Amino acid sequence: MSDQNPTTAAPIDGAALLDEVEAFHRRFNIFPREGAYVAVALWDAHAHLLDAFDSTPRIAFLSPEPGSGKSRALEIMETLVPNKMAAVDASPSALFRSVAGIEGERPTILYDEIDTVFGPKAGDNEQLRGFLNAGHRRGRLMYRCVGDGANQTVQGFPSYCAVAMAGLGGLPDTILDRSVIIRMRRRAPNEKVEPYRLGTHEPQGNAIRDRLAAWADQVRNKVKDAWPAMPEGVTDRPADVWEPLLAVADAAGGAWPERARAACVELIKSSQSNGKASLGIRLLTDLRDHVLIGLDKLPTIAVLDRLNALEDAPWADIDGKPLDSRSLSKMLKEYRTGTDEPIVSRNIRTAGGILKGYYAVDLYDAWTRYCPPPQNPATTATPLQPSSQPVLA
């Protein structure tokens, strides 16, 4: 927070200042989408206003290969955010104590190479995952035992802080759900950036940072009371993620409110198309769109044949073997029918006798709740009509 009294300081043009933040990033960063420049500039500014919000979005720069500009993006952000804390392989306890440090000195954590923490060889790291998840919401504490032997006591550690991350591959779903996701790419030969020189450019970024802090002091009360309008269709967790960023854009004015909402829609759509749905949702979607098309029921053996024959689907190789009836049953039992019963196989009468199988009517409620809208509704499975009576086991 700036030392200057916001009631006496000359008003700062927030829109022009955010333009300057964006231009500073554009000198050194190539982002895959225009909306990413908007989101990053708003995120930098929101870090100066953290206590005005109920939540803080994580921002994640991810790529399939190294050399895609992720670390440079964090390096530029370091110059623009308050109380930077660059972290690589930091322990959860170190992060707990850093956030619980001196009042008013809450760090902005910039965590590079986070794939070394959550990658396939790194284990679960549940403590760090819990810290990142809890710290998304203001007022959440992480409780730990402190002290020695029989003298231990339970202590709550504040976890609310702004976190930017960069890494290869993906992140746990619970973290991605709380993040603005920017999927980085290597620069093409025609994409040029200015070489970054710490001694020259860090002071330039710090000067912008100081003006961001002063502007934050001037708009803090306005932002704190804001309820920004969301773009149509943005609700639930995505709305939680974007609300602080849209509040910053509205406070800045100019073209930023419109640009911020366009970026919100663009990046949410991008994260949904690039994101990996859970295996259960993939199963439900494939059953709806490829297996039970035009059918009200199908024996399990035929369901498995159709699933395992799908190209670009995981069912023919689940842990080294094709999906079988036991695994199919286990996965579907996690979901419920419209009458709140587990989805299970039931008897189907065929010309050759009674076979176990699945009814579309049992899956319809789960399709409605969990699956994305069908690309071609006319060819997807439909539920049984009320007059159709299944054969009971």
N, C-alpha and C positions, 0 to 999 in steps of 0.2 A: 504494500500500500504506500502511495506517495506521501511524503511529509508535507506537501503543499496543501493549504486549506482549500477544499473544492469550492467553497462559497466565494472565495476571492480570486481564484485562478481564472485566467481567461478561458472561455469555453473552447474546447477542442472539437474540431470537425471529425466525428467518429467515422463517417464514410470515407473521407480522405485518408484517415489514418489506417483503416483496414485496407484501402487500396495500396498503401505503402507497404503494409505487411505482406500482402499478396505479391506485390512486385519484387520484394526482397526474396521470397521463396522462388519466384520464377527465374531469378538470376542463377540459381544453383540447383534447382530441382526440376526434373521432368516427371510430371504425374500423368497417369494414363487417361484421366478424364478432367474436363474443365471443372466439374463439380468438386474435384479433390482440392484444387487450389482454394476454392471458397471455403470448404470445410476446414482445411488446415488453418487458414487465417482466422476463422471464427474460433477454432479450438485454442489457438495461441491467446486470443483475447479473453476467452472464457476462463482461462487459468488465473487471470488477474481478478476474477469476480467470483471465486469459488463459493464463498460464504453467502452469496446471494441466491444460490440454487439449492434445491433439495437433492440433486444428483449431479454427477459429472460423468460424461461419456468417456470411455477409453477410446483411443485412436490407435489403429493397428496397421502398420505397413507390412504387407506380406508378399512374398514372391516365391516361385518354384525354384529359382536359381540364384546364386550369389551374384554380386555385381549389378544389382538392379536399382541402386540409389536409396535403399532403405536407411542405411546408417547416415548418409548425408542429410536426408530429411530430418532425422533426429538431431543432427549436429546444428542445422539451421534453427530448429525449434529451441535448442538450448540457449541461443542468444536472445530469444524473444519472450521466454516465459519467466515467471518469478521463481526464485529460490531453486534453481535447477539442481537436479540430482541425477547424474548419469550413472546408470547401474548396468553391470554385466555380471551375471551369476551372483547377485546379492542374496543373502540368506533372508528368509522371512523374518527372523528376529531382528536383523539389522533394519529392515524396512519398518517393522512395528515401531522400533524406538526412534527412527527418523521422523515418522509422522507424528509421534507423541512427544516431539521435542519442544523447543521454545515456542511459546504462544506467538502467533503471527508469522512464524517462520516455517510453516508447513511446506514441504518440498513439492516441486513438480517432478515426478519420477519419469525419466526417459530410459527405458529398458531395452537395450540392444541385445541381439542374439538370443531372444527369448525362446527360440526353438531348442536351445541347449537345456532349457528348463522343462519344456513340455513336449519335446520331441520323443520319437519312439524309443530311444535309448536312455531317456532321462527319468523314467518312472513317473509316478502320478503327481508328486509335489503338491499334495492336497493343501498344505499350509499356505503356500504362495497363491494357489488358486483361490482359497478362501479369502485371503487378504485382498486380492484384486476384485473379487466379487463383492465382498462386504464394503470395500472402500468406494464403490460406485454410489452409495447412498449416504447422505449426511447423517451423522449421529450414530452410525453403526460402530460397535466396539468388537474387537477380537479379544477373547478372554484366554489368558494363559496363567499357568502357575509360575510364581516367582519365589525365589528364596532357596534355601538349602534344607534338605532332609525334612525333618518334622516341622520346620519353621516356614514351610511354604504357604503362601497365600495366593488367592486368585486376584488377578489384576486385569482390568479392561484397558485395552490399547486402542486409541482412535485409529481408524483406518481410512477416513475420508481424505482423498487427495487426487489430484489429476495425474493420470498415467498415460504415457505414449509408449508404444511398443513396436519393435521391428524384428522380423524373423523369417526364416524359411518355412515353407509349408503352411500349416494351419495352427489353430489354437483350440483349446477346449471350447465346446459349444457354449458353455455358460459365460465365458469371457467374450466370445464373438457376439453373443446376444447383447452385450453391454457396450459394443464398440462401433465406431465409424470405421469401416473396413476399406482400405485403399490397397488394391492389388497391383503391385509395382511390376514393371518390365524393364529389361535392359534397354538402354538407349539405342535407337536406330542410328545408322551412319549420318543421317541428315538432322539429327536432334543434338543441338549443341547447348552446353551450359558454361557459365563463367567458372574458371577454376577458383575454388574456395581457399583463401589464405587466412588462417586463424588470426594472426596478428593484425591484419588489415580489416577483415570483415566482421570479426567478433565485436569490436567497438561500434561498428555501424548498426549491427543488430541490437546491441545493448541500448543504443540511443533510442531506437524504436520501442524497445521494451519499456524504457522509462516513460515514454509518452503514453504507451498503453496503460501503464500503472496510473498515471495522472488522469487519463480519460476514464478509467474504471472508477476512480474516486468520484468523478462528476456524475456518473450514471448509475452508481451502485443502487441507490434507493429506487430508481425507476425500474431497473432490471429485477430487483428483488420482488416487486409487486406485479411483475408481468405474467400474463398467461398467453403466450404466443399462439396464434391460430395455426393449426397443423394443415398441411396439404391433405386433400381428400384421400382417404384410405390409409393414412398413417396413424396408427393407434397402438396401444399397449406398449411393449418394450421399445419398438422403434421410436415411438413418441417420447418416451422417457429419455432416450439417447439424444434426440435432436432438440428437445425443448430448450436447454440452455443455449445452444448455438443459435436457434432462431430468436431467442430473447436478445442476444448480443446483436444480431443483425437488425432487429427492429429498433434497438437503442441507437445504432449507428445511422440508420436512415439511408437516404439516397437510393441507389440501386440494390443495396444489400438485402433488404427483406425479400425482394423478388428473386434475386440470385440464390439466396440461402434456401428458399423453398424448392427451387428447381434442382439445386444440388442435393437436397434431402431426398427427393423422389428418385433422382438419377442414381445415387449411391446405394439407397435401399434396394432398388431394383437390381443393381449390379451385384450386391452381396447375395441376394436371393438366387440369382441365376448362376452365380459361381459357387455358392455355398453347397456343402454336402449335407443333404437331408439325412436324418437317422435311417438306419437300415429298416426299422419298422415302418416308417413312412414310405420308404421306397417300395417295400413289399405291398402295402395297402394300395399305393398308386399303380403298381404294375398289375395287381389283381383287378383293379377297376378298368384300366386303360388297355390291357393286353390279354387278360385271361378270361374274365367273365363278360366279355363284350356280347351283348344280345342274349345273355343267358341268365336264368334265375337261380341256377344251381349247377354244380359240377363236382364229380367225384374227386377225391384227393389225388388219386393216381394221375388223373388228367390235369389237375391243377399243377402238380409237380412237373409233369412233362412239358407243359406250356411255359412255366417259369424258367426251367433249366434250358429251354431252347431259345430264350430271348438273347439276342446279341447285345453287347454293351451293358449287360446286367450282371450282378455278382452271384446269381443263384447257382450257376454251374460249378462254382469254386468257392465254397464257404469253408475256410480253414482247410483247404486241400481236398474237399469232396463236395458233391452236389447236395443241394438242399434236400432233406428227406422229410418224411411225414412227421417225425418226432420234433424236429427243429421248427417246421412250419407251425405245428400246433403250439409249441412253446412261445413263438413270437406273436401269434395272433391272440393268445390268451391274455396278453398284456392290454388289449383293447376291449371295448365293451360294445354290446349291441344297444339298440335304442331303448331296451328295457333294463339296461344296466346289468346285464349278464355278460360273463366272459364270452368272447367269440370262440366257439368250439365246433368241431366237425359233428355232423348229424347224419342220420340215415337218409340215403337217397335210393328210391326204388327204380331199378333199371330192368331192362328186358332180361338180363342175366341174373337178377337177384337184387339183394340189398347191399349197397356199398356206402362206406363213409365218405362224406364230402362236405362242401361249404355252400351256403345259401347267400345270395346277394343281399337279401333283406337283413341278414345278420351283420353285414359289413357296411351297410349304407350309412349308419350314424357315424362310424369312424371315418369313412370317406369324406363326409361333410365337414367333420371337425378338424381333421389333420392334413388332408391332401390339398395340394394346390388345385386351382380350377382346371378342369380338363381342357386340353387344347382343342379337342373336337368333341363337344358334348353329345353329338348325335351318335357317336360310335362307342360310347362308354357303357359300362354295365348299369343296369337299372334295378331297383329293388323289386321284390315280389309285390304284386297287387294284393289288396286286402283279401280278395276272394281266393287267392292261391294258398293252399294249406300244405305246409311241408310234412313229410313223413317223420314222425317222432321216433327217437331211438327206443 
